[in-house]
Amino acid sequence: MKMKIQSTAFENNQVIPKKYSCDGDGINPPLTFSEIPQDVQSLVLIVDDPDAPSGTFTHWILWNIDPRSSGISENSVPSGAIQGNSDAGEIGYVGPCPPSGTHHYFFKLFALGAKIDLPLGSKRSDLEKMMVNHIIARTELVGLYSR
């Protein structure tokens, strides 16, 4: 049994619809989670683009997602989950907006053996420090986007 993250909007390694980008509505796509391991206290989602010209660009960080959750609905944040700052300096989801070429967007899901004690708007580096030694499982979904 392996933890999974999927989307009804796009398949793994396929194109993310324009609706979820800066060229569309800029809302988060729907995501589904399955086969979450036992004894998980919380889930973390990190969405990033390693193809960005200035290095990996963080599009969304979200923690303390209920491990009993079946996912994240389109244009929403699960109840009780906390969002951090993207590299755009905004709290919440920032849609794909590559300057050129096709970029890869990684939707990384982590199952943790603890809850994360960080305030709204925290940075990815702080979240990753808090995750150390608590990761039970991880999985990812990759979407592609070009303009």
Phi and psi in degrees as a GROMACS rama.xvg file:
@    title "Ramachandran Plot"
@    xaxis  label "Phi"
@    yaxis  label "Psi"
@TYPE xy
-127.945  130.358  LYS-2
-55.5088  143.034  MET-3
-132.669  148.145  LYS-4
-128.447  130.978  ILE-5
-139.882  170.578  GLN-6
-138.032  143.868  SER-7
-81.8016  -8.00064  THR-8
-88.7432  -27.1597  ALA-9
-159.042  151.658  PHE-10
-87.6191  163.19  GLU-11
-57.875  133.919  ASN-12
62.513  27.5194  ASN-13
-119.947  172.985  GLN-14
-72.3791  133.054  VAL-15
-77.2981  128.401  ILE-16
-59.2863  145.889  PRO-17
-51.1336  -34.2194  LYS-18
-50.6106  -33.2853  LYS-19
-94.7738  10.2693  TYR-20
-113.636  -179.886  SER-21
-69.789  -15.699  CYS-22
-86.4018  -7.7818  ASP-23
-122.761  -132.667  GLY-24
-82.0082  -15.9284  ASP-25
66.008  28.3537  GLY-26
-100.514  157.251  ILE-27
-71.1408  143.75  ASN-28
-73.9341  159.115  PRO-29
-70.4214  139.689  PRO-30
-129.321  142.311  LEU-31
-121.221  143.017  THR-32
-115.57  142.845  PHE-33
-149.14  161.741  SER-34
56.0606  43.5348  GLU-35
-70.03  130.451  ILE-36
-61.8184  160.175  PRO-37
-66.8593  160.33  GLN-38
64.5069  20.1541  ASP-39
-84.7871  134.029  VAL-40
-95.5797  -28.5092  GLN-41
-162.502  163.226  SER-42
-117.506  149.805  LEU-43
-125.966  138.289  VAL-44
-119.663  128.732  LEU-45
-125.82  124.987  ILE-46
-114.845  122.596  VAL-47
-143.557  166.938  ASP-48
-125.868  102.175  ASP-49
-74.8648  -8.21012  PRO-50
-89.9957  -0.542777  ASP-51
-60.1305  142.604  ALA-52
-55.6437  -34.6469  PRO-53
-94.8849  12.1003  SER-54
108.299  179.645  GLY-55
-54.3574  127.477  THR-56
-108.71  123.821  PHE-57
-86.3371  122.337  THR-58
-96.1512  -25.6059  HIS-59
-166.117  134.202  TRP-60
-130.135  138.014  ILE-61
-148.083  129.167  LEU-62
-134.717  171.254  TRP-63
59.0844  36.384  ASN-64
-73.7815  133.32  ILE-65
-59.2925  124.966  ASP-66
-66.9162  -13.6458  PRO-67
-86.0703  -3.37985  ARG-68
-67.3464  144.766  SER-69
-94.5622  2.48297  SER-70
148.473  -161.383  GLY-71
-127.409  124.528  ILE-72
-72.0158  159.488  SER-73
-56.1753  137.524  GLU-74
53.2155  46.6629  ASN-75
-152.66  167.163  SER-76
-126.526  129.972  VAL-77
-60.0601  144.861  PRO-78
-56.7474  130.548  SER-79
89.1568  -15.0964  GLY-80
-78.1895  152.62  ALA-81
-119.327  134.671  ILE-82
-101.479  147.669  GLN-83
-110.48  -175.58  GLY-84
-79.6473  135.095  ASN-85
-81.9973  174.444  SER-86
-73.8851  -5.08231  ASP-87
-84.5625  -2.76837  ALA-88
80.8559  16.5998  GLY-89
-114.743  147.035  GLU-90
-81.5777  130.118  ILE-91
107.451  -173.02  GLY-92
-72.969  135.499  TYR-93
-122.561  118.649  VAL-94
-69.7667  160.466  GLY-95
-55.355  139.817  PRO-96
-158.11  57.3243  CYS-97
-67.2207  142.22  PRO-98
-69.8561  -30.769  PRO-99
-164.48  157.577  SER-100
71.0418  -179.311  GLY-101
-95.1124  127.237  THR-102
-108.846  154.818  HIS-103
-103.343  128.645  HIS-104
-113.364  116.858  TYR-105
-97.0772  120.824  PHE-106
-100.778  99.6685  PHE-107
-101.408  124.127  LYS-108
-110.666  128.321  LEU-109
-118.642  135.227  PHE-110
-100.865  125.276  ALA-111
-114.83  151.932  LEU-112
-89.7001  15.5984  GLY-113
-154.096  164.236  ALA-114
-92.2665  156.716  LYS-115
-102.307  127.826  ILE-116
-101.172  80.1436  ASP-117
-135.381  146.415  LEU-118
-79.3789  161.203  PRO-119
-48.9036  136.613  LEU-120
85.7002  7.13566  GLY-121
-65.8585  163.253  SER-122
-88.7913  157.214  LYS-123
-57.9928  -41.525  ARG-124
-60.562  -37.8997  SER-125
-68.2598  -40.6744  ASP-126
-62.5207  -46.8343  LEU-127
-63.0364  -36.4416  GLU-128
-62.2716  -40.5767  LYS-129
-70.5975  -25.7492  MET-130
-77.8557  -24.2799  MET-131
-51.0836  135.719  VAL-132
69.873  6.84204  ASN-133
-117.541  -4.06319  HIS-134
-77.2357  120.38  ILE-135
-94.8395  -40.2141  ILE-136
-154.833  160.358  ALA-137
-149.361  154.919  ARG-138
-153.81  169.708  THR-139
-151.18  157.767  GLU-140
-126.129  133.386  LEU-141
-114.281  128.76  VAL-142
-116.611  152.694  GLY-143
-113.466  146.944  LEU-144
-153.483  139.685  TYR-145
-141.786  157.946  SER-146
